[in-house]
Amino acid sequence: MEEWGRSFENCFECAVENREKISFWDDILVGTEDLRSRFLILFYLSISKDANLAPFGECLNGSWKWDLVWRRGLFDWEKTKELQLLQVLNG
């Protein structure tokens, strides 16, 4: 899965079966560390801690659109972490 650095849609087909088998927080999606370890504060704020990829986004017109939902509004420093997470995910 090290190819994820390019872009999400280049590494996976936008198929339901892929989104339902991969854990967003616990599987290693990018690099060598899972997202839970790398962005622990965002993991705690996520409403989908045990979820697969399906609730985190969808394929629209051949491109992956992330939909990250938090249990409360983010403070400015947490928004910086969210931006870093999106940059990691988007390559």
KOLBA-144437 format. One line per field, with one value per residue (C-alpha): residue number from 1; residue in three letters; y, z, x. Coordinates in nm, 4 decimals. Layout:
// KOLBA-144437
num c(NUM; ...)
residu c(ALA; ...)
c2 c(Y; ...)
c3 c(Z; ...)
c1 c(X; ...)
This chain:
// KOLBA-144437
num c(1; 2; 3; 4; 5; 6; 7; 8; 9; 10; 11; 12; 13; 14; 15; 16; 17; 18; 19; 20; 21; 22; 23; 24; 25; 26; 27; 28; 29; 30; 31; 32; 33; 34; 35; 36; 37; 38; 39; 40; 41; 42; 43; 44; 45; 46; 47; 48; 49; 50; 51; 52; 53; 54; 55; 56; 57; 58; 59; 60; 61; 62; 63; 64; 65; 66; 67; 68; 69; 70; 71; 72; 73; 74; 75; 76; 77; 78; 79; 80; 81; 82; 83; 84; 85; 86; 87; 88; 89; 90; 91)
residu c(MET; GLU; GLU; TRP; GLY; ARG; SER; PHE; GLU; ASN; CYS; PHE; GLU; CYS; ALA; VAL; GLU; ASN; ARG; GLU; LYS; ILE; SER; PHE; TRP; ASP; ASP; ILE; LEU; VAL; GLY; THR; GLU; ASP; LEU; ARG; SER; ARG; PHE; LEU; ILE; LEU; PHE; TYR; LEU; SER; ILE; SER; LYS; ASP; ALA; ASN; LEU; ALA; PRO; PHE; GLY; GLU; CYS; LEU; ASN; GLY; SER; TRP; LYS; TRP; ASP; LEU; VAL; TRP; ARG; ARG; GLY; LEU; PHE; ASP; TRP; GLU; LYS; THR; LYS; GLU; LEU; GLN; LEU; LEU; GLN; VAL; LEU; ASN; GLY)
c2 c(0.0000; 0.2345; 0.3656; 0.5669; 0.8603; 0.9479; 0.9749; 0.7586; 0.7011; 0.5797; 0.2982; 0.1670; 0.1211; 0.3046; -0.0168; -0.0883; -0.4089; -0.2223; 0.0447; -0.2139; -0.4258; -0.1573; 0.0060; 0.3809; 0.4277; 0.0904; -0.0300; 0.1203; 0.3336; 0.5618; 0.5095; 0.2744; 0.3896; 0.3640; 0.6862; 0.6277; 0.6420; 0.9311; 1.1471; 1.0277; 1.3442; 1.3215; 0.9540; 1.0493; 1.3162; 1.0900; 0.9646; 0.6558; 0.5011; 0.1405; 0.2150; 0.0982; 0.3446; 0.3653; 0.6427; 0.8526; 0.9407; 0.8375; 0.8239; 1.1097; 1.1343; 0.9132; 1.1085; 1.0292; 1.2915; 1.2691; 1.3319; 1.3500; 1.3984; 1.4967; 1.4719; 1.8447; 2.1454; 2.1505; 2.4053; 2.5892; 2.3644; 2.0580; 2.2006; 2.2112; 1.8397; 1.7744; 1.9563; 1.7482; 1.4310; 1.5334; 1.6167; 1.2709; 1.1052; 1.3048; 1.2586)
c3 c(0.0000; -0.0201; -0.3502; -0.1561; -0.1564; -0.5121; -0.4763; -0.3291; -0.6518; -0.8298; -0.5804; -0.5344; -0.7569; -0.6192; -0.5275; -0.2233; -0.1494; -0.1046; 0.1180; 0.3425; 0.4017; 0.4999; 0.8424; 0.8094; 1.1436; 1.2035; 0.8655; 0.7274; 0.4403; 0.3868; 0.4863; 0.7719; 1.0514; 1.0937; 1.1022; 1.4616; 1.5861; 1.3607; 1.4339; 1.7772; 1.8701; 1.5499; 1.6188; 1.9598; 1.7968; 1.5181; 1.5348; 1.3399; 1.5443; 1.4346; 1.0850; 0.7506; 0.4662; 0.3564; 0.5932; 0.5339; 0.1743; -0.1647; -0.5262; -0.7278; -1.1001; -1.0659; -0.7765; -0.4069; -0.1907; 0.1802; 0.4310; 0.7786; 1.0574; 1.4111; 1.7312; 1.7915; 1.6117; 1.5861; 1.7585; 1.5309; 1.6281; 1.5584; 1.2185; 1.1455; 1.2290; 1.0046; 0.7195; 0.7784; 0.7700; 0.4409; 0.2943; 0.3920; 0.2435; -0.0787; -0.1279)
c1 c(0.0000; 0.2965; 0.1588; -0.0997; 0.1402; 0.0328; -0.3428; -0.6109; -0.8008; -0.4866; -0.4359; -0.7890; -1.0849; -1.3852; -1.5598; -1.7717; -1.5829; -1.2532; -1.4032; -1.5678; -1.2549; -1.0049; -0.9954; -0.9421; -0.7667; -0.6001; -0.4703; -0.1514; -0.2807; 0.0193; 0.3805; 0.4650; 0.2328; -0.1434; -0.3454; -0.4586; -0.0975; -0.0047; -0.3129; -0.4240; -0.6144; -0.8201; -0.8864; -1.0300; -1.2456; -1.3719; -1.7285; -1.6165; -1.3351; -1.3885; -1.5089; -1.3828; -1.3223; -1.6859; -1.8020; -1.4903; -1.5611; -1.6821; -1.5792; -1.7274; -1.6560; -1.3481; -1.1953; -1.2035; -1.3799; -1.2967; -1.5765; -1.4232; -1.6794; -1.5847; -1.7887; -1.7411; -1.6011; -1.2229; -1.0021; -0.7590; -0.4650; -0.6826; -0.7775; -0.4046; -0.3864; -0.6883; -0.5153; -0.2009; -0.4125; -0.5727; -0.2316; -0.1058; -0.4139; -0.4018; -0.0282)
